[in-house]
Amino acid sequence: MKLLSRKATCNTHGQDSSYFLGWQEYEKNPYDEIKNPTGIIQMGLAENQLSFDLLESWLGNNQDAAGFKKDGQSIFRELALFQDYHGLPAFKKAMVEFMAEIRGNKVTFDQNKIVLTAGATSANETLMFCLAEPGEAFLLPTPYYPGFDRDLKWRTGVEIVPIQCTSSNGFQITAPALEEAFQEAQKRNLRVKGVLVTNPSNPLGTTITRSELNLLLSLITEKGIHLISDEIYSGTVFNSPGFVSVMEVLKDMKCESSQVWNSVHVVYSLSKDLGLPGFRVGAIYSNDDMVVSAATKMSSFGLVSSQTQYLLAALLSDKKFTRNYISENQKRLKQRQKLLVKGLEKAGISCLKSNAGLFCWVNMKHLLSSKTFDAEMELWKKIVHQVKLNISPGSSCHCTEPGWFRVCFANMSEETLHLAIQRLKSFVESMNINNQIHHQLLKNSRRLSLTKWVLRLSFDHDREPEER
Ligand SMILES: Cc1ncc(COP(=O)(O)O)c(C=O)c1O
């Protein structure tokens, strides 16, 4: 008798992706400056550890909030008791105001249209449950965040159809690529319920342009489908062009009374912008009351704890703090990204030009032994086991071109990042030397066989008269 369910044992979770395998390798031998200086450096985890000091300093100055007190009195019992799944009004208000601030207050959000979830993971899955039946599909531009295979498909039975984007235009979304994805869905007999994008993109570290957003909005209008914009990295935009939220484009279109207004849904989380993935705070924002109502009911499977909401309501309501945090955090990310890009440049490695995120999309095509995904895996294994860096291969993000890797830069100290760059540089240099030796040997052996051939020819020629 089978003891576990089909769902529990099926392998659509994606646990065997190189994205997750890299984390396992790191866990076996994690780098530590003192205790394990030759260990693996984790560069496959999009964590933001650059601004903890700002959060800690706020906590130090606001001990009432951290100690679960209000006007000096404990509110422990209030927080410990059962909460309804609508969330604390004070926290929802603070969240929507923070989201508006990140978007330069060009858009405002209504706290009655936000649903709190345990991170963006839960928000994305909840939206799949609300918008699609098992066996229906969402289109996703490639390369995409490897966790989506788990978050969107595993428990919901929803399918992903890739929108194939390529390096030829910096992986931007085009009308022909969208059309091809629709054709692919048709071939697979899948009904398309919507498109899901990440803006800024994980893994590209780029923002979606206004013209791409216009293209997506006209497509969903024409086809009568949904658009989900996962804007978990919206506060990490550190360079121009600035961030344009789909909500801003919708507002500019003045389309409140049309269907498209209700067909766009935004996902957000504090895991990246505030660097708090452990707090599990995410949200769905939708103009569609039915989606808000269904998602609110479903959110009881992944609520944000009351004490977390209480603490963060106080933190996010401190406008002086949030304003300073957002700009300082972006400054630090910008400096980090530059350090990585320049360091890689010195090693002869280029990156896709980026303006956001906690990672770079790195081009290592020239280091592949052939233009194949097998060669990409071969190189990735060398980088994990010999160079001792865990980075994420493009194939784990469903990239269609072998040789791209996502490299994270905000989850370590500056010294560790320098060391990581140094390790990669030495590896590339040793590869170049090996290649030179290999070429020289090849040349020598060709020369040797040529010499032998010439010798044999002249020998034969010398003997010719005798043989005649
Ligand atoms: C695009 C994207 N969406 C969702 C998530 C999940 O985030 P959370 O920790 O809020 O569940 C991540 C995490 O890396 C992500 O990159």
The ligand as a Gaussian input file, in Angstrom:
#p B3LYP/6-31G(d) Opt

LIG

0 1
 C       10.681000      36.802000      -8.251000
 C       10.487000      36.182000      -6.903000
 N        9.245000      35.940000      -6.473000
 C        9.030000      35.380000      -5.272000
 C       10.071000      35.013000      -4.436000
 C        9.769000      34.412000      -3.092000
 O        9.904000      35.384000      -2.084000
 P        9.392000      35.251000      -0.591000
 O       10.594000      35.046000       0.266000
 O        8.726000      36.549000      -0.263000
 O        8.442000      34.114000      -0.526000
 C       11.382000      35.262000      -4.836000
 C       12.510000      34.882000      -3.993000
 O       13.645000      34.814000      -4.377000
 C       11.595000      35.867000      -6.108000
 O       12.819000      36.137000      -6.552000

